[in-house]
Amino acid sequence: MIRSAGGFKAEAAQRRVMVERILPPGQRAPDGRDRVVIDVPAERLASADGSAFRAEAGDVVRVFPVSDAVRDRIAVTGSVWAPGPQGFKPGMRLSDAIRNAGGVRPDAMMDNVLVTRLMPDSTRRQLRATLTDRAGGVLNDLPLEENDEVQVFAGAQMREERYVSIGGAVRQPGRFPYRMGMTLRDLVLLAGGASESALGQAEIARMPEPGSDRSVTARTFRVPVTTNDLPMSGAPRPGGAQSQAVPMPTADAEIVLQPHDNVLLLRRPDWSMPRTVVLYGEVQFPGRYTLVSRDERVSDLLQRAGGLTPEAYAAGLVFYRAENHIGRVGIDLPRVLKDRAYRDNMLLTNGDSLYVPRYSSMVDVRGAVNSPIAVAYEPGKKLDYYVRAAGGGTSKADLSRAYVTQASGKVESVTRHRMAPDDVPAPGAGSVVYVPQDDPSAKGAGFASIAGSTAQVLGALVAILAIARR
C-alpha cells in the first residue's frame, strides 16, 4: 500500500504507521469493540520472511510527520555579526557560541550578556555573563545547554533616540538621526542643500542647560552661513540673557550641533519662484503668462493679452484656482471690465487658469424634468420659463430647490418670501438650469423637527397659563 502511494515523504516519521481497522464480525466483542487502532512498527512494514503486516479491506493507514520540535540548537541574537540559530554540541560554552556568531559588534555592551535557559518544568532561568574582548572572550564562560538563548545588547538599545531637525530654505526639510560631531554643514547636506531662497542666516534652537529656568523651553541663537551652505568662520556669540548659557564655537570652527537641535535656515522675505497663469479662449493673445507683480489682477492680465475678441462671451468666463484645491470661482467679468475696482477683479496667483468661451445662445436644462434639453436663450425670462420649456418637472421633481449655474460659474436659487413675491433667478446665455429630485427622508426629518418644536412651544404656553391661573 505504501509503495502504491509513492513511498514515504522526506518529512514522514517512519518509526511507526497507524492503522484504523474495522474488525471482522467474528472478532467483535459484545461490549462494542468493533473498531481498533493498531500501531505497526517500522520493521513489519516490509519483511521478506512473511511477517510483514497484512492489510485488510476497510483499513485506514495514517503516516505521521516528524515532530516540529528542533533539537540540538541554541540561538545568539543582538549585537553580533551573524545572529541566529546555531547547532549545539555537548560541552559547548558561551564563548564558542559568540565566536560562531562572528564575535560582537563595536556597539555591544561588554558587561551585559544574558543567557535564557529552558528548565525541565517549562520555567525559564536567567543567567548572565561579561565579555572580555570583542572576539568572543567571556569572563565567566558558562557551559551551554540545548535550547539556550544568548542575547548581546547594543548600547543604542539603552538610549533614547537622538535626532536633529532642519526646516526653512532647504530642499528636503525633516528630522535626521544625530551623530557625534555633526555640524550645521552636515545637516544642510543631509537635507539636500540650501534652496535658492536662503537668506544666508540660520537660527538654532537648543534645549536649555540643566538647572536653568524651568519656564525656558529652548534657547536660540543665529549664525551666518555662506552661499555654499558652510557656516561662516568667527560666528558671533548670541546676545541677551536668554542666550548666554548656550556654548558657541570658537573662530574658524563649524557650528557643532547637539542632540535635539532644531535648525531653521531663514528665507529671503522678498524671494519667490516665477508665478504663471494660463489664459486661453477668445482673447487676442492666449497662452501661459508669467505674473509681473504680486498685485496683478484679472483685468491686468486681459489687457496684457490684447483684450477679448469680438466673438468672446465675457459673462461665460471659466476661472479655476488650483491653489488649495479651490476649483472653479465665479467671476462677473463684464462688471470687472467696466469697473476695475469691483470685488471680482481678483488678485491672480500661481496656477490660475482662465478660459473665455464664445457666445452661447442656449440654456441647458437638466435634472428631474420630462425632457432634458437645451433651450434657446430668451433675455429676461425666469427659471420657471426654461423648466416649462423642458416639459416641466417630473413626478419626483422638487421645483422649490431648482437653481441656475450661470455661465460665469455663479449659482443662483429661488429666494422665498412670505409677504412678497419670490425672487426667481433669470438664467443667462450659456447657463445651466438644474431641477433636483424630491427627497422624502428630508421632508420627514423636517416634519419631525417642526413637530418637536411645536410641541415644546405648546408645552411652555400651557405651563405659563397654569402659573397665571394660580
C-alpha positions in Angstrom: 0.0 0.0 0.0 2.8 2.5 0.9 4.7 1.7 -2.3 1.4 2.2 -4.3 1.1 5.7 -2.7 4.5 6.7 -3.9 6.5 5.8 -0.8 7.3 7.9 2.3 7.9 11.7 2.0 11.1 13.2 3.5 9.2 14.6 6.5 7.4 11.2 7.3 8.0 9.7 10.7 8.8 6.1 9.6 9.2 4.6 13.1 5.6 3.5 13.1 2.4 3.6 11.0 -1.1 3.7 12.5 -3.8 1.6 11.1 -7.5 2.1 11.9 -9.3 -1.3 11.3 -12.9 -2.4 11.5 -12.8 -6.0 13.0 -14.5 -8.8 11.1 -17.8 -9.9 12.7 -16.2 -13.0 14.3 -13.6 -10.9 16.1 -16.0 -8.2 17.5 -16.6 -8.3 21.3 -20.1 -8.0 22.9 -19.0 -4.7 24.6 -18.9 -2.9 21.2 -15.2 -3.4 20.4 -15.8 -3.2 16.7 -13.1 -0.7 15.6 -9.5 -0.7 16.8 -6.2 1.2 16.2 -3.0 -0.8 15.5 0.5 0.7 15.7 2.7 -1.0 13.1 6.5 -0.9 13.8 8.9 0.0 11.0 10.4 -3.5 10.9 7.0 -5.0 9.9 6.3 -2.6 7.1 8.4 -4.6 4.6 9.7 -8.1 5.6 10.9 -10.8 3.3 10.2 -13.6 5.9 6.5 -13.3 5.6 6.0 -11.4 8.9 5.0 -8.1 7.2 1.8 -6.5 8.5 -1.1 -7.7 6.3 -3.6 -5.1 5.2 -7.3 -5.8 5.3 -10.3 -4.5 3.4 -11.5 -1.2 5.0 -8.2 -0.4 6.7 -7.3 3.3 7.0 -3.5 3.8 7.1 -2.0 7.0 8.6 1.6 8.1 8.2 2.5 10.9 10.7 5.1 13.7 10.1 8.1 14.1 12.2 7.8 16.5 15.2 8.1 20.2 14.7 10.5 20.5 17.7 14.1 21.2 16.6 16.8 19.6 18.7 20.5 20.3 19.3 20.0 24.0 18.7 20.9 27.3 20.5 20.3 30.9 19.4 22.5 34.0 19.6 20.8 37.4 19.0 21.6 41.0 19.3 24.8 42.9 18.6 26.8 40.1 16.9 27.9 39.9 13.3 26.0 36.8 12.4 22.9 36.5 14.7 20.6 33.5 14.5 20.3 29.8 15.5 23.4 27.5 15.8 24.0 23.8 16.2 24.6 22.6 19.8 27.1 20.1 20.9 27.7 18.7 24.4 30.4 20.7 26.2 29.7 23.8 24.2 30.4 27.1 26.1 29.2 30.7 25.7 32.5 31.8 24.2 32.1 29.1 21.5 28.6 30.4 20.6 29.7 34.0 20.4 32.7 33.1 18.2 30.4 31.1 15.9 28.3 34.3 15.6 31.3 36.2 14.3 32.1 38.0 17.5 30.4 41.0 18.9 29.8 44.3 17.1 31.6 47.6 18.1 28.4 48.9 19.8 28.0 45.8 22.0 27.7 46.3 25.8 30.6 44.1 27.1 29.2 43.6 30.6 25.7 42.7 29.7 25.2 39.3 28.1 22.1 37.3 29.1 21.5 33.6 28.7 17.9 32.3 29.0 17.6 28.6 29.8 14.5 26.4 29.5 14.2 24.2 32.6 12.6 20.7 32.8 9.5 22.1 34.4 9.0 24.6 31.5 10.1 27.6 33.5 13.0 29.8 32.3 16.1 30.7 34.2 18.1 33.8 33.6 22.0 33.6 33.6 24.4 36.4 32.8 28.0 36.9 31.7 30.6 39.5 31.0 32.7 39.8 27.8 36.5 40.3 27.9 37.0 41.1 24.2 35.1 41.6 21.0 36.3 38.3 19.5 34.1 36.3 21.9 36.1 36.0 25.1 33.9 35.6 28.2 35.0 36.3 31.8 32.6 33.7 33.4 32.4 31.3 30.4 29.1 29.4 31.0 28.5 25.9 29.7 25.5 26.0 27.4 22.6 23.6 27.2 20.2 22.7 24.4 17.7 25.5 23.6 19.7 28.2 25.4 19.1 31.7 24.0 22.0 34.1 24.2 21.4 37.9 23.8 24.1 40.5 23.4 22.9 44.1 23.9 23.9 47.2 22.0 24.5 50.5 23.7 21.9 52.2 21.4 19.2 50.0 22.8 19.7 51.7 26.2 19.4 55.2 24.9 16.5 57.3 23.7 16.5 58.1 20.0 18.5 61.3 19.4 17.9 63.5 16.4 18.2 66.9 14.9 15.7 68.8 12.8 16.0 71.3 10.0 13.5 73.4 8.1 13.1 76.6 6.1 15.2 77.2 3.0 16.4 73.6 2.4 15.3 71.2 -0.3 14.4 68.3 2.0 13.4 69.5 5.5 12.8 67.0 8.2 14.3 65.1 11.1 17.6 63.3 10.9 19.5 60.9 13.3 22.0 62.7 15.5 25.7 61.8 15.2 28.5 62.8 17.5 30.4 65.7 15.9 27.6 66.6 13.4 27.9 70.1 12.2 25.4 72.6 10.6 27.1 71.9 7.3 26.5 68.2 7.6 22.8 68.7 8.4 22.3 71.0 5.4 23.9 68.4 3.2 21.6 65.7 4.6 18.7 68.0 3.8 19.6 68.2 0.2 21.4 71.5 0.4 20.0 75.0 0.7 17.4 76.3 -1.7 17.8 79.5 -3.8 15.6 81.3 -1.3 18.2 81.0 1.5 18.9 84.3 3.3 22.4 83.3 4.4 21.4 83.0 8.1 20.3 80.1 10.3 18.6 80.1 13.7 19.4 77.2 16.0 17.0 76.3 18.9 18.7 74.3 21.6 17.5 72.6 24.8 18.2 74.7 27.9 21.1 73.7 30.2 20.2 71.5 33.2 19.3 73.6 36.2 18.2 76.6 34.2 14.9 78.4 34.5 12.1 75.9 34.1 10.0 78.4 32.2 12.5 78.4 29.4 11.9 75.5 26.9 14.6 76.4 24.4 17.4 78.9 23.8 18.0 80.3 20.3 20.9 81.9 18.5 21.6 82.9 14.9 24.7 82.1 12.8 25.6 83.3 9.3 26.0 80.8 6.5 27.7 81.3 3.2 26.2 80.5 -0.2 27.9 77.1 -0.4 26.0 76.0 2.8 29.1 76.4 5.1 28.9 78.3 8.4 31.0 81.4 8.3 34.1 81.5 10.5 34.1 83.6 13.6 30.3 83.3 14.2 29.3 85.9 16.8 28.0 84.9 20.2 24.3 85.4 20.7 23.3 88.3 22.9 20.8 88.7 25.6 20.2 86.9 28.9 18.3 84.1 27.2 21.3 83.0 25.2 24.3 83.4 27.4 24.3 79.8 28.6 24.5 78.4 25.1 28.0 77.3 24.1 29.2 78.8 20.9 32.1 77.6 18.6 35.3 79.5 18.5 36.5 81.4 15.5 37.2 79.4 12.3 35.1 76.4 13.5 32.0 75.0 12.1 28.9 75.0 14.2 28.7 71.7 16.1 25.2 70.6 16.8 23.8 69.0 19.9 21.1 66.3 20.3 17.6 67.7 19.6 18.8 70.9 18.0 16.2 72.5 15.6 17.7 74.5 12.8 15.8 77.0 10.7 17.5 78.2 7.6 15.9 81.6 7.0 14.3 82.5 3.7 14.6 85.8 1.9 11.3 87.6 2.5 11.1 89.1 -1.0 12.0 85.9 -2.8 9.5 83.7 -4.8 9.5 81.5 -7.8 8.1 82.9 -11.0 4.3 82.5 -10.9 2.4 81.6 -14.1 -1.2 81.6 -15.1 -2.9 80.2 -18.3 -5.2 82.3 -20.4 -6.9 80.8 -23.4 -10.1 81.0 -25.4 -11.4 84.2 -27.1 -8.6 86.6 -26.3 -6.2 88.2 -28.8 -3.1 86.5 -27.5 -3.8 83.4 -25.5 -1.0 81.5 -23.7 0.9 80.9 -20.5 1.7 84.2 -18.8 4.2 84.9 -16.0 2.9 87.4 -13.4 5.0 90.5 -13.3 3.9 91.7 -9.9 2.3 90.5 -6.7 -0.8 92.7 -7.2 -1.6 91.7 -10.8 -5.3 91.2 -11.3 -7.7 89.7 -13.9 -8.2 92.9 -15.8 -4.4 93.5 -15.9 -3.9 90.0 -17.5 -6.6 90.6 -20.1 -5.0 93.9 -21.0 -1.6 92.2 -21.5 -3.4 89.6 -23.7 -4.7 92.3 -26.0 -8.3 92.1 -24.7 -11.2 90.0 -25.9 -12.1 89.0 -29.4 -15.4 90.1 -31.0 -16.7 86.6 -30.5 -15.9 86.4 -26.8 -18.6 85.9 -24.2 -17.3 87.7 -21.2 -20.2 86.5 -18.9 -19.1 82.9 -19.5 -15.6 83.3 -18.1 -14.4 80.0 -16.6 -11.9 80.7 -13.8 -10.1 77.9 -12.0 -7.8 78.2 -9.0 -5.5 75.3 -8.3 -4.2 76.7 -5.0 -5.5 74.8 -2.0 -7.7 72.8 -4.5 -10.3 75.6 -4.5 -11.6 74.8 -8.0 -13.9 77.0 -10.1 -14.5 80.6 -8.9 -17.5 82.6 -10.2 -16.4 86.0 -11.6 -18.7 88.7 -13.2 -16.2 89.6 -15.9 -18.5 92.2 -17.7 -18.7 94.1 -14.4 -14.9 93.8 -13.9 -14.3 95.2 -17.4 -16.4 98.2 -16.6 -15.1 98.8 -13.1 -11.5 97.7 -12.2 -12.3 98.4 -8.5 -15.1 95.8 -8.5 -14.6 93.0 -6.0 -14.5 90.2 -8.7 -11.3 91.7 -10.1 -9.3 89.2 -8.2 -5.6 89.0 -7.5 -4.0 86.3 -9.5 -1.8 83.6 -8.1 0.3 80.7 -9.4 -1.6 78.0 -11.2 -4.7 80.1 -12.0 -6.5 79.2 -15.3 -8.9 81.5 -17.2 -11.0 80.5 -20.3 -13.1 82.9 -22.2 -15.6 81.0 -24.4 -17.5 82.0 -27.5 -21.0 83.3 -27.1 -23.6 80.6 -26.5 -27.3 81.4 -27.1 -28.6 78.3 -25.3 -29.7 77.4 -21.8 -29.2 73.7 -20.8 -32.0 72.3 -18.6 -31.1 69.1 -16.6 -32.3 67.0 -13.8 -35.8 65.9 -12.9 -37.6 67.4 -16.0 -39.6 65.5 -18.5 -37.4 66.4 -21.5 -33.9 67.4 -20.5 -32.8 69.6 -23.5 -31.0 72.8 -24.4 -33.5 75.7 -24.8 -32.9 78.9 -26.8 -31.9 81.8 -24.6 -34.7 84.4 -24.1 -33.5 87.6 -22.4 -35.3 88.4 -19.2 -37.0 85.0 -18.9 -37.0 83.4 -15.4 -36.1 80.0 -14.3 -39.6 78.6 -14.4 -39.9 79.5 -18.1 -37.0 77.2 -19.0 -38.4 74.4 -16.8 -41.7 74.6 -18.7 -39.8 74.6 -22.0 -38.2 71.3 -21.0 -41.6 69.7 -20.4 -41.9 70.7 -16.7 -40.9 68.8 -13.7 -41.3 65.0 -13.3 -43.5 63.5 -10.6 -40.3 63.2 -8.4 -39.1 66.8 -9.1 -38.5 69.2 -6.2 -39.2 72.5 -8.0 -38.7 74.5 -4.8 -35.0 73.6 -4.8 -34.3 74.3 -8.6 -31.2 76.5 -9.2 -29.2 78.1 -12.0 -25.5 77.9 -12.6 -24.7 81.0 -14.6 -22.1 80.8 -17.4 -19.6 82.6 -15.0 -19.9 79.7 -12.5 -22.1 81.6 -10.0 -25.0 79.7 -8.6 -28.4 81.3 -8.0 -31.5 79.8 -6.5 -35.1 80.8 -5.8 -35.5 83.1 -2.7 -38.8 82.6 -1.0 -40.7 85.5 0.8 -43.7 85.1 3.0 -45.3 88.5 2.4 -43.8 89.4 -1.0 -43.3 87.7 -4.4 -40.4 85.2 -4.6 -37.1 86.2 -6.2 -36.7 83.8 -9.2 -33.3 84.0 -10.9 -33.1 84.7 -14.6 -30.7 82.3 -16.4 -28.2 84.0 -18.8 -26.9 82.7 -22.1 -24.8 79.6 -21.7 -26.2 78.9 -18.2 -27.4 75.5 -16.8 -30.8 75.1 -15.0 -31.0 72.1 -12.7 -34.1 70.6 -11.1 -33.2 68.1 -8.2 -35.4 65.2 -7.3 -37.6 65.2 -4.2 -36.0 63.7 -1.0 -38.8 62.1 1.1 -36.4 61.5 4.0 -35.6 65.2 4.2 -39.2 66.1 4.3 -39.8 63.5 7.1 -36.9 64.9 9.1 -38.2 68.4 8.6 -41.7 67.5 9.7 -40.4 65.7 12.8 -38.3 68.8 13.6 -41.2 71.2 13.2 -43.5 68.9 15.2 -40.9 68.7 18.0 -40.5 72.5 18.1 -44.3 73.0 18.1 -44.7 70.6 21.0 -42.1 72.4 23.0 -43.8 75.8 22.4 -47.2 74.4 23.3 -45.9 72.9 26.5 -44.3 76.2 27.5 -47.6 78.0 26.9 -49.6 75.5 29.0 -47.1 76.0 31.8 -47.5 79.8 31.6 -51.3 79.6 31.7 -51.2 77.3 34.7 -49.0 79.7 36.6 -51.2 82.6 35.6 -54.3 80.9 37.0 -52.7 80.4 40.4 
